[in-house]
Structures are given as structure tokens and as C-alpha cells.
Amino acid sequence: MEQVKVLLDEREIPGQWYNVLADMPGAMSPPLHPATGQPVGPDDLAPIFPMNLIEQEVSTERWIEIPEEVLKKYLLWRPTPLCRARNFEKFLDAPVEIYYKNEGVSPPGSHKPNTAVAQAYYNKVFGVKRLSTETGAGQWGSALSMACQMFGLECRVFMVRVSYEQKPYRRLMMMTWGAECIASPSDRTRAGRNILAEHPDSPGSLGIAISEAIEDAVGDEKARYSLGSVLNHVLLHQTIIGLEAQKQMEKIGVYPDVVMGCAGGGSNFAGLSLPFVRDKIHGKDISIVAAEPTSCPTLTRGPFAYDFGDTARTTPLLAMYTLGHDFVPAPIHAGGLRYHGMAPIISHLVKEKIMEARAYNQLETFEAGVQWARTEGFIPAPATNHAIAAVAQEARRAREEGKKKVILFNWSGHGLVDLAAYDAYLSGKLTHHHLPEEEIQRALRCIDGLPRP
């Protein structure tokens, strides 16, 4: 019988996270204080994050120990299976082996708890009582809601309004785990009120929701802010995905030619790919590809520049690929990919040509997701469909080139609470959002005058 799943015993779960900053090629441009233009220090971040996470954010140690309390929570769903997509391979009829890391087996159904549990733990140890955060499609908000419940913390989530309305069951998941969920922009913060005054029908964006969550957190000395993507410590926690995958592929004597994942802020893509980035830096011949939406093409059409991580300009200036902090993406169903910027680590690796990026439109991603569901059974999240579209394209290239390829990708989450999006696709209501170049250039005017990396 052909093997489909490669499993690790619980005793084989990695005991450390991998920090790519220890091996990063070239010097990264540091985050800058928006008022002084100087590199930010730990004290600048202290009102927003607990010091134990700030230490991880700036660390260059290669390996960071995973606390035992975090590992105990991980074992509820980790190690996750590595699967061979044999039926999808047959459908594509190409000389490829396709493997995927199934992160949809976690309680909230995505990769997000890998960092949510860690962040809740470190905040609890530091003495924080409440976490405030943002969420797009709701994967991050539901993961942090669960993690806060595990460690006895309160949780407040500002959910991008279009997703709040499109995905009520994500909101109900958060509420079931005890969190308060608020549609963003809201009248609860100055940032939200300012947006509503100018755009009363604003669909919201991750940049706006981040502004609200940060404002909410810094106004309460017992609260801190928690971010589900972009920052170094978030990507660090997610590397357990790639570290497990390396062990699993070694068990069957296989190594990937191509590693792929969808990318919005960069966390799930980084989680799988960064351990393989280390291999590539040390000589392995491997392609590492991020898949993003054509309606929010940060890596494929944005410049590498200093920009704020949020709309209200409350974060440090980050050196990253960006469409401008004023950019409000089209209301596509892949809500977690609707972010104007990209993780500085991912941005630096793309700039250094260690990684590459490709963009896919909404219709082709749902076509790929439906094909996947009809062959492999699992219904993917709309964001995950971008990775599947990239895999299908890579398989077609392999067929055209007559080259055998091993493809590994991150199946970042299931779409069982995103079925309204599939309804829109299957009923022909879903549209392709074309982003005109003039709209990008208009949005980028907001970074004029900012420092340049």
C-alpha cells in the first residue's frame, strides 16, 4: 500500500525554534523610531510587548528553547502530519511528488496557534492580564482567543470589518473561547473613529485593525499587544513547522526541490520555509516561493522601503516590501492576505534573491482549491488556495520542462468556516480584482519623505 502520511512520535517534536537571523545573508535594515529616525531599542517597544518577547525579537541566537509549558500545549495537535498528495498529483498529470504539512489539524484549524500559544505563555509569565490584537480572516484571532483561555488571559480582537461580516463563524469561535470580537474600524479607538469619519463604509484592513489594537493595548497598563505575523518573534515560533517537516522528509529519504506557501504578512510561509532557507544559505539547490494575491501584490509589485506597519502610523518604521500604509486592499475572501506590508525577514530574503514571489488572482486560487477538495478531500482556507495554485503552476512547469520535481508546501488551514467564499465562487459571484498601477502609485505617496533603507 502506498504511504500517504509521515508521522512523528510526540517524543520527536522539536524542542527548539530556529532563528534565521543567526544565518541571515547581508545586514538587515533595523526598525526605526518614527520620531527620531534612529534604530528602536527594547525600551521603545516595552509599552507594546512584554520584555521576554522583545528579547526574542532582537535575538541572533540560532536556537531558542521552547518552554515546557508551551510544548505541553503543542502536543494537543503537534507534531502535524506530512502528507503526500497522490490524488492531486494524478489530477495534475505531471512528473511531481507533492508533499504538504497539514496545519489544519490544530483546534482553530490553522498554523496560527504555534505563535499564539507561545505569546500567551510569555505574556502570562510577564504578568500581563489582557491581550489586544487584530485579525483578518479570523485565523489569528481565533488562535489567540484559544491560547488566552489556556493561560487565563483576557483577549480583545479587532477583526477587519469585511471579514467580520463574511466570516461570522470565526467570530463565534473567538467568542466561544471567551474573547471579545469587535469589527474594525470601530468607534472604540481614536484610529477607528478617524477612519470612519473619512470613510463611513470602510471595509477595513489589517493596517487599520493593527492601529486599533495597539491603541487599545497601550492605554491599559495591564494589557499588551499581540501580533500574529510580520515580526521576527512570530516567524521564530512558526519554524516548528519546517523543523518537523525536515525530520519527516528525512524519514522517507526525500528532499524538496521547491518549498511553497501563501504569504500575507509572512508567518506560515516563513514557518515552513526558514529551516530550508538555512539549507539554501549553506549550499542546497532549492527554490523557495511565496504566493500572494494579485489584489494585494506586496512582494511582486511593491517597493522595498521603510514604512509603518499600521495605518495610524503608531508602529516603528519597518524595512519591507510595501504598498503603503494607506493602502486598503479589495475585499477578497483571503482576508489574512490583505496586508499592505510583509515581514522584514521575508522581505530581506526576497531582496537577497534567496526567495521569490508570485501572484495569483482570486478566481484561479479558488479553482485550485476546489480541485484540491475534489481530489484530496480537505477543503482549504481561501489563503491556502494561493499556495495550491502555486503548486499547480509549478507542476505544469515541470511537465513542460520534462523535469521531475519534489514540491513541499504548507497547507496552512482548512476552509470549513469559509464556505460562504466557496458559495460565491461556485455560484459565479466571485470576481477577479485587477489592481491598477495608478492605485499602487497613489497609495505609495504616503511613504514619500520617510527614510530609505
Secondary structure as GFF3:
##gff-version 3
##sequence-region A 1 453
A	DSSP	beta_strand	5	6	.	.	.	ID=ss1
A	DSSP	three_ten_helix	10	12	.	.	.	ID=ss2
A	DSSP	beta_strand	16	18	.	.	.	ID=ss3
A	DSSP	three_ten_helix	20	22	.	.	.	ID=ss4
A	DSSP	alpha_helix	42	45	.	.	.	ID=ss5
A	DSSP	alpha_helix	51	58	.	.	.	ID=ss6
A	DSSP	beta_strand	63	65	.	.	.	ID=ss7
A	DSSP	alpha_helix	68	74	.	.	.	ID=ss8
A	DSSP	beta_strand	82	84	.	.	.	ID=ss9
A	DSSP	alpha_helix	86	92	.	.	.	ID=ss10
A	DSSP	beta_strand	96	102	.	.	.	ID=ss11
A	DSSP	three_ten_helix	103	105	.	.	.	ID=ss12
A	DSSP	alpha_helix	113	126	.	.	.	ID=ss13
A	DSSP	beta_strand	130	135	.	.	.	ID=ss14
A	DSSP	alpha_helix	139	151	.	.	.	ID=ss15
A	DSSP	beta_strand	154	160	.	.	.	ID=ss16
A	DSSP	alpha_helix	161	166	.	.	.	ID=ss17
A	DSSP	alpha_helix	168	176	.	.	.	ID=ss18
A	DSSP	beta_strand	180	184	.	.	.	ID=ss19
A	DSSP	alpha_helix	190	198	.	.	.	ID=ss20
A	DSSP	alpha_helix	206	218	.	.	.	ID=ss21
A	DSSP	beta_strand	223	225	.	.	.	ID=ss22
A	DSSP	alpha_helix	232	238	.	.	.	ID=ss23
A	DSSP	alpha_helix	240	251	.	.	.	ID=ss24
A	DSSP	beta_strand	258	262	.	.	.	ID=ss25
A	DSSP	alpha_helix	267	281	.	.	.	ID=ss26
A	DSSP	beta_strand	287	293	.	.	.	ID=ss27
A	DSSP	alpha_helix	298	301	.	.	.	ID=ss28
A	DSSP	beta_strand	304	308	.	.	.	ID=ss29
A	DSSP	beta_strand	317	321	.	.	.	ID=ss30
A	DSSP	three_ten_helix	335	337	.	.	.	ID=ss31
A	DSSP	alpha_helix	344	351	.	.	.	ID=ss32
A	DSSP	beta_strand	356	360	.	.	.	ID=ss33
A	DSSP	alpha_helix	362	376	.	.	.	ID=ss34
A	DSSP	alpha_helix	382	401	.	.	.	ID=ss35
A	DSSP	beta_strand	405	411	.	.	.	ID=ss36
A	DSSP	alpha_helix	419	426	.	.	.	ID=ss37
A	DSSP	alpha_helix	437	444	.	.	.	ID=ss38
A	DSSP	three_ten_helix	445	447	.	.	.	ID=ss39
###
